[in-house]
Amino acid sequence: MIAILDGAADKQAGIAKVKQGLLRYLQDIKYDDQTETKRGATVVTGTAKGKKAGVDVVFAVGVMDAGAGQIVGAAFIVDSKIEDYYKETIRQICQTVRVGDDFAAKK
């Protein structure tokens, strides 16, 4: 899922909004340490249990400023049997996403 995080003034507010959203779908959430990518995205990973199916899952969420103060997020939630591969995937995606400042610098 990729979404614009309306009402989030900065990345920390975006992370708080994402965590509220995760509560709608997950229970028994355990967060790993929050990290920052080289390109400035804030990434949160962790484990939980799906509310509907009760399946153990791993998740990774990246929040970044897409330019002009617009905070956006990307989230991946997968069955835990797929291992922590997706935690690293979201870190890599967030490190390579081009944001508004990147495009402005090329002009």
C-alpha positions as CSV (number, residue, x, y, z in Angstrom):
1,M,0.0,0.0,0.0
2,I,1.2,3.5,-0.8
3,A,-0.7,6.5,0.6
4,I,-0.6,10.2,1.1
5,L,-0.7,10.9,4.8
6,D,-3.1,13.9,5.0
7,G,-2.8,15.9,8.1
8,A,0.8,14.7,8.9
9,A,3.0,17.8,9.5
10,D,6.2,15.8,9.4
11,K,7.6,12.3,9.2
12,Q,7.1,11.6,13.0
13,A,3.5,12.6,12.7
14,G,3.3,10.3,9.6
15,I,4.7,7.4,11.6
16,A,2.1,8.1,14.4
17,K,-0.7,8.0,11.8
18,V,0.6,4.8,10.2
19,K,0.8,3.1,13.7
20,Q,-2.8,4.1,14.3
21,G,-3.7,2.6,10.9
22,L,-1.9,-0.6,11.7
23,L,-4.1,-1.0,14.9
24,R,-7.2,-1.4,12.6
25,Y,-5.8,-4.6,11.0
26,L,-3.2,-6.0,13.5
27,Q,-3.0,-7.0,17.1
28,D,-0.1,-8.0,19.4
29,I,2.1,-5.5,17.5
30,K,5.8,-5.5,18.3
31,Y,7.9,-2.8,16.7
32,D,11.6,-3.0,15.9
33,D,13.8,0.1,16.3
34,Q,12.9,2.9,14.0
35,T,15.6,3.7,11.4
36,E,16.4,6.5,8.9
37,T,17.5,5.8,5.4
38,K,20.3,7.7,3.6
39,R,17.7,9.5,1.6
40,G,15.7,10.6,4.7
41,A,12.9,8.2,4.9
42,T,11.9,6.9,8.3
43,V,11.3,3.1,8.4
44,V,9.5,1.1,11.0
45,T,9.4,-2.7,11.0
46,G,7.9,-5.3,13.3
47,T,5.8,-8.3,13.8
48,A,2.1,-8.8,14.7
49,K,-0.9,-11.0,14.3
50,G,-3.7,-10.3,11.7
51,K,-7.0,-9.5,13.4
52,K,-9.2,-11.3,10.9
53,A,-7.2,-14.5,10.2
54,G,-5.0,-14.6,13.2
55,V,-2.0,-15.2,11.0
56,D,1.5,-14.1,12.2
57,V,2.8,-11.3,10.0
58,V,5.8,-9.2,9.5
59,F,5.5,-5.6,8.3
60,A,7.6,-2.7,7.1
61,V,6.4,0.9,6.8
62,G,8.4,3.8,5.3
63,V,7.4,7.4,5.7
64,M,9.0,10.2,3.7
65,D,8.6,13.8,2.6
66,A,7.7,13.6,-1.1
67,G,8.4,17.3,-1.6
68,A,6.7,20.6,-0.6
69,G,6.0,19.1,2.8
70,Q,3.7,16.3,1.5
71,I,4.2,13.3,3.7
72,V,3.7,9.9,2.1
73,G,4.0,6.3,3.3
74,A,4.5,2.8,1.9
75,A,3.5,-0.3,3.8
76,F,4.1,-4.0,3.3
77,I,2.4,-6.6,5.5
78,V,3.1,-10.2,4.7
79,D,2.8,-13.7,6.3
80,S,5.7,-14.2,8.7
81,K,6.6,-17.4,6.9
82,I,8.1,-15.2,4.2
83,E,10.7,-14.2,6.7
84,D,12.2,-10.7,7.2
85,Y,13.0,-10.4,3.5
86,Y,10.3,-7.7,3.1
87,K,11.7,-5.6,6.0
88,E,14.8,-5.1,4.0
89,T,12.8,-4.6,0.8
90,I,11.0,-1.6,2.2
91,R,14.3,-0.1,3.4
92,Q,15.7,-0.5,-0.1
93,I,12.6,1.0,-1.8
94,C,12.6,4.0,0.6
95,Q,16.3,4.6,-0.2
96,T,15.7,4.7,-3.9
97,V,12.3,6.6,-4.2
98,R,12.7,9.9,-5.9
99,V,11.1,12.8,-4.1
100,G,10.3,16.3,-5.2
101,D,13.7,17.7,-4.2
102,D,15.4,15.1,-6.5
103,F,13.4,16.3,-9.5
104,A,13.9,20.0,-8.7
105,A,17.7,19.5,-8.5
106,K,17.8,18.0,-12.1
107,K,16.3,21.1,-13.7
